[in-house]
């Protein structure tokens, strides 16, 4: 392998491990939050896709997260703009969007919450019938590449667990959270989370994985 290929492969392995670690951190926080506050579908999460609701999600998770920065409703804690892994401008990036609350973990991972509303009233098809909130992470905070499916990923917080976006058979939902090689949607890449956690690689950056997934 050439030196650039070796560097790229190493970076990919680092991101895979960081995503696994992030999933573990937030899953543990979720378990502690449900132990303390009851099942997620009984949490007071306000109205979906509102700053008030996002603040409520942040308040629930905050005691169980080790942070170095809490931007909350203020702009920051993320890069100002993002791309999909195929180079399209990413839609609804969390830097300053009014439906997100934001922070940075002690390990340097940026995170943002949006609310699915009290009662987990949001839905994204049969794989995610009840969504309480959405969690987004940037594995290396402000640093490049700032691309969905590379260092930026998403999870759905449900009544039973935190689930990676893009489980096998998922069509991307209304936000287009797909994992399509050369995909042109502005949410493409966010739906690669489940592939990475299940397959321990980012092969979708190099080939069409639709026949496997």
C-alpha positions in Angstrom: 0.0 0.0 0.0 1.1 3.6 -0.7 1.9 5.9 2.2 -1.3 8.0 1.6 -3.4 4.8 1.6 -1.8 3.7 4.9 -2.4 7.1 6.5 -6.1 7.0 5.3 -6.5 3.5 6.7 -5.0 4.4 10.0 -7.3 7.5 10.3 -10.3 5.3 9.5 -9.4 2.8 12.2 -9.0 5.7 14.7 -12.5 7.1 13.8 -14.0 3.6 14.1 -12.7 3.2 17.6 -13.7 6.7 18.6 -17.3 6.1 17.3 -17.4 2.8 19.3 -16.2 4.7 22.4 -18.8 7.5 21.9 -21.6 5.0 21.5 -20.5 3.3 24.8 -20.3 6.7 26.6 -23.8 7.8 25.6 -25.3 4.3 26.1 -24.0 4.3 29.6 -25.3 7.8 30.2 -28.7 6.7 28.8 -28.9 3.7 31.2 -28.1 6.0 34.2 -30.6 8.6 33.0 -33.4 6.0 32.7 -32.5 4.6 36.1 -32.7 8.0 37.7 -35.6 9.5 35.6 -37.6 6.5 34.5 -38.3 5.3 30.9 -37.4 7.7 28.1 -41.0 7.8 26.8 -42.0 9.4 30.1 -39.4 12.1 30.1 -40.4 15.7 29.8 -38.8 16.6 26.5 -41.0 19.5 25.5 -42.0 20.0 21.9 -40.1 18.2 19.2 -37.5 20.1 17.1 -37.5 23.1 19.5 -34.7 24.7 21.5 -36.8 24.2 24.7 -37.1 20.5 24.0 -33.3 20.2 23.2 -32.5 21.9 26.5 -34.6 19.4 28.3 -32.7 16.5 26.6 -29.4 18.2 27.5 -30.5 18.6 31.2 -31.3 14.9 31.4 -28.0 13.7 30.0 -25.7 16.3 31.5 -25.2 14.8 35.0 -23.8 11.6 33.4 -21.4 13.1 30.9 -17.8 14.3 31.5 -17.6 17.6 29.5 -15.0 20.3 28.9 -17.5 22.7 27.3 -21.2 23.3 27.4 -22.3 25.5 24.5 -25.9 24.4 25.1 -28.1 26.8 23.1 -25.2 29.1 22.1 -23.4 28.7 18.7 -20.3 26.6 18.8 -18.9 23.3 19.9 -18.9 22.2 16.3 -17.3 23.3 13.1 -19.3 26.0 11.3 -20.1 23.8 8.2 -20.0 20.2 7.1 -20.0 18.1 4.0 -21.3 14.7 3.3 -18.6 12.1 2.6 -19.4 12.5 -1.1 -18.8 16.2 -1.0 -22.3 17.7 -0.8 -23.0 20.6 1.6 -24.5 19.0 4.7 -28.0 20.2 5.7 -28.9 21.3 9.3 -25.4 21.3 10.6 -25.5 21.8 14.4 -23.1 24.8 14.8 -25.8 27.4 15.2 -29.1 25.6 14.4 -31.8 26.7 16.8 -33.2 23.2 17.5 -29.9 21.8 18.9 -28.1 22.0 22.2 -24.4 21.4 22.1 -21.3 20.4 24.1 -17.9 18.8 24.0 -16.9 15.7 26.0 -13.7 15.5 27.9 -12.3 13.2 25.2 -12.8 15.9 22.6 -16.0 14.5 21.0 -18.6 17.2 20.1 -22.2 16.3 20.7 -25.6 17.8 19.9 -29.1 16.9 21.0 -32.5 17.6 19.4 -35.8 16.6 20.9 -38.3 14.2 19.5 -40.9 15.6 22.0 -42.5 14.3 25.2 -43.9 10.8 24.6 -41.2 10.1 22.0 -43.7 11.3 19.3 -41.2 11.4 16.5 -40.8 8.5 14.1 -38.6 7.4 11.2 -40.2 4.2 9.8 -40.6 0.7 11.2 -36.9 0.4 12.3 -37.3 3.6 14.5 -41.0 3.8 15.3 -40.5 6.0 18.4 -37.8 8.6 18.6 -37.3 10.5 21.9 -34.4 12.6 20.7 -31.6 12.6 18.2 -27.9 12.6 19.1 -25.1 13.8 16.7 -21.4 13.5 17.3 -18.3 14.9 15.7 -15.5 12.5 16.8 -12.7 15.2 16.7 -14.7 18.3 17.3 -13.6 21.3 15.2 -10.9 19.4 13.4 -11.2 18.4 9.7 -12.5 16.6 7.7 -16.0 17.6 9.2 -17.8 15.1 7.0 -20.9 13.0 7.7 -19.9 9.4 7.6 -16.2 10.1 8.3 -16.1 12.0 11.6 -19.7 13.1 12.0 -22.5 10.5 12.9 -26.0 10.2 14.3 -28.0 8.2 16.7 -31.7 7.9 17.6 -32.5 8.0 21.3 -35.5 5.6 21.7 -37.7 4.4 24.6 -35.5 1.2 24.8 -31.9 2.2 23.9 -29.7 4.6 21.9 -29.7 3.2 18.3 -27.2 4.0 15.6 -28.8 5.6 12.5 -28.8 3.5 9.4 -29.6 0.0 10.6 -29.9 -2.6 7.8 -32.9 -1.8 5.6 -33.3 1.8 6.7 -34.3 4.1 3.8 -32.9 7.3 5.4 -36.2 8.7 6.6 -37.5 12.2 5.8 -34.1 13.7 6.6 -32.3 11.5 4.0 -30.0 10.0 6.6 -28.5 7.5 4.1 -25.2 5.9 3.5 -25.0 5.9 -0.3 -21.7 5.8 -2.2 -21.6 9.0 -4.3 -25.0 9.9 -2.8 -26.2 13.5 -3.4 -28.5 14.0 -0.5 -27.6 16.7 2.1 -28.0 14.1 5.0 -26.0 11.4 3.3 -23.4 9.9 5.7 -25.4 10.3 8.9 -26.9 6.9 8.2 -23.5 5.2 8.1 -23.4 4.9 11.9 -24.9 1.5 12.1 -22.6 0.1 9.3 -19.5 1.3 11.1 -20.5 -0.2 14.4 -21.5 -3.5 12.9 -18.7 -3.9 10.3 -15.8 -2.0 11.9 -14.9 -0.2 8.7 -15.9 2.6 6.4 -16.0 0.6 3.1 -18.8 2.9 1.9 -16.2 5.5 1.2 -14.8 3.3 -1.5 -17.7 1.2 -2.9 -21.4 0.8 -3.1 -22.5 -1.2 0.0 -26.2 -1.4 -0.9 -26.0 -5.1 -1.8 -24.6 -5.9 1.6 -26.8 -3.7 3.7 
